[in-house]
Amino acid sequence: MMKRFAIPMGAAIICGGGLVGCDREEASLSRHEWLQGGVDQRLNTLAEQHGGFSASMREVNERFHNLYWAGQDQNWEFAAYQLEHMLEALEAGLQRRPERAESAQHFLRNVIPDTQESIEARNLSFFNERIKTMVNNCNTCHALENVPWIPVSLPRSRSPLMASIPAAPAENVEE
């Protein structure tokens, strides 16, 4: 009996509560009244809401911390996942702020692939060398971008996410 009402009830919710016809334009206008002006002005407002490079850097920072702890746990699949998404966040930031691209080139061309190589090798010592190189390159880039007061260092504590991710099974761990 409950399944019979799921689709019509869902349609009513999606259509803003009206069962007779959906006036999407009216509903969307009322939800987006804060977007004022012409198309260009509204796009600029959305771009400002989305953030520039600093929004990407917050995600890169989170991914870096998770990458570090995944490596320490020798959870290589999770480390690869974090590195992949760190790169995506960095690329998104560079798309929004292309003037930062020159400073990021060494990182993109060398540091990311070198770190990926250490993950694929599944070797903790090699990984730790590459992570230290990553930290040094982050700090060099910050100096080039005139934000040396935002230092990067190795994480000292685990995030709540990393506290809940199990370490790699014993057969994947370097002795």
C-alpha positions in Angstrom: 0.0 0.0 0.0 2.8 2.4 0.8 4.6 2.0 -2.5 1.5 3.2 -4.4 1.8 6.6 -2.9 5.6 7.0 -3.1 5.7 8.3 -6.7 2.7 10.8 -6.5 3.9 12.0 -3.1 7.5 12.4 -4.5 6.1 14.3 -7.4 4.1 16.6 -5.1 7.2 17.4 -3.1 9.3 18.0 -6.2 6.7 20.3 -7.7 6.6 22.4 -4.7 3.5 20.8 -3.0 1.1 21.2 -5.9 -0.5 18.1 -7.3 -2.1 20.0 -10.3 0.7 21.1 -12.6 4.2 22.3 -11.7 5.0 25.9 -12.3 8.8 25.4 -12.2 9.7 28.9 -13.2 7.6 30.5 -10.4 9.0 28.1 -7.9 12.6 28.6 -9.0 12.2 32.4 -9.0 11.0 32.4 -5.4 13.9 30.2 -4.3 16.5 32.3 -6.1 15.4 35.8 -5.3 18.8 36.6 -3.9 20.2 36.3 -7.4 19.7 39.8 -8.8 20.5 41.5 -12.0 21.3 40.3 -15.5 22.8 37.0 -16.4 26.4 38.2 -16.1 25.7 39.7 -12.6 24.0 36.5 -11.5 26.9 34.4 -12.7 29.4 36.7 -10.9 27.3 36.3 -7.8 27.4 32.5 -8.1 31.2 32.6 -8.8 31.7 34.6 -5.6 29.6 32.2 -3.6 31.6 29.3 -5.0 34.9 30.8 -3.9 38.2 31.2 -5.7 41.4 29.4 -5.0 41.0 29.4 -1.2 38.0 27.1 -1.5 40.1 24.6 -3.4 43.0 24.9 -1.0 40.7 24.0 1.9 39.9 20.8 0.1 43.5 20.1 -0.9 44.5 20.5 2.7 41.8 18.0 3.9 42.9 15.6 1.1 46.5 16.0 2.0 45.9 15.1 5.6 43.8 12.1 4.6 46.5 11.1 2.1 49.2 11.3 4.7 47.4 9.1 7.2 46.2 6.6 4.5 49.9 6.2 3.6 50.9 5.8 7.3 48.3 3.1 7.6 49.5 1.6 4.2 45.9 1.8 3.0 47.2 2.4 -0.6 43.8 2.3 -2.3 42.5 5.1 0.0 45.8 7.0 -0.5 45.4 6.8 -4.3 41.8 8.0 -3.9 42.8 11.0 -1.8 45.6 12.0 -4.2 43.2 11.8 -7.2 40.7 14.1 -5.5 43.5 16.4 -4.3 44.5 16.8 -8.0 40.9 17.4 -9.0 40.4 20.1 -6.3 43.6 21.8 -7.4 42.6 21.7 -11.1 39.2 23.2 -10.2 40.9 26.0 -8.3 43.3 26.7 -11.2 40.3 26.9 -13.6 38.8 29.6 -11.4 42.1 31.4 -10.8 44.3 30.7 -13.9 46.8 33.3 -12.7 48.0 30.8 -10.1 48.7 28.1 -12.7 52.4 29.0 -13.3 53.2 28.5 -9.6 51.4 25.1 -9.6 53.1 23.6 -12.7 56.0 21.9 -10.9 53.5 20.4 -8.4 51.2 19.1 -11.2 54.0 17.8 -13.5 56.3 16.3 -10.9 55.1 16.1 -7.3 51.7 14.6 -8.0 53.1 11.9 -10.4 56.0 11.2 -8.0 53.6 10.7 -5.1 51.4 8.5 -7.2 54.5 6.4 -8.0 55.2 6.0 -4.3 51.6 4.9 -3.7 51.7 2.3 -6.5 55.0 1.0 -5.1 53.2 0.3 -1.8 56.4 1.3 0.1 56.0 3.4 3.2 59.6 4.7 3.3 59.3 5.8 -0.4 55.9 7.3 0.3 57.2 9.3 3.3 60.0 10.7 1.2 57.5 11.8 -1.4 55.2 13.3 1.2 58.1 15.4 2.6 58.8 16.6 -1.0 55.2 17.5 -1.3 55.2 19.6 1.8 58.3 21.4 0.7 56.8 22.1 -2.7 53.5 23.4 -1.1 55.5 25.8 1.0 57.5 27.0 -2.1 54.3 27.6 -4.0 52.9 29.5 -1.1 56.0 31.7 -1.1 55.7 32.3 -4.8 52.0 33.2 -4.4 52.8 35.7 -1.5 51.2 33.6 1.2 54.2 32.2 3.0 52.3 32.7 6.3 50.2 29.7 5.3 52.7 26.9 6.1 52.2 23.3 5.3 53.5 20.6 7.6 53.0 16.9 8.2 49.8 16.3 10.0 50.1 15.6 13.8 46.6 14.2 14.4 44.0 12.3 12.5 40.8 13.8 11.3 37.6 12.1 12.5 37.3 10.5 9.0 40.7 9.0 9.3 40.0 7.7 12.8 37.2 5.7 11.3 39.0 4.3 8.3 40.7 0.9 9.0 44.3 0.4 8.4 45.3 -1.9 5.5 45.0 -5.7 6.0 48.3 -7.2 7.3 49.2 -8.7 3.9 49.4 -5.2 2.4 51.6 -3.8 5.1 55.4 -3.3 4.7 57.4 -4.9 7.5 
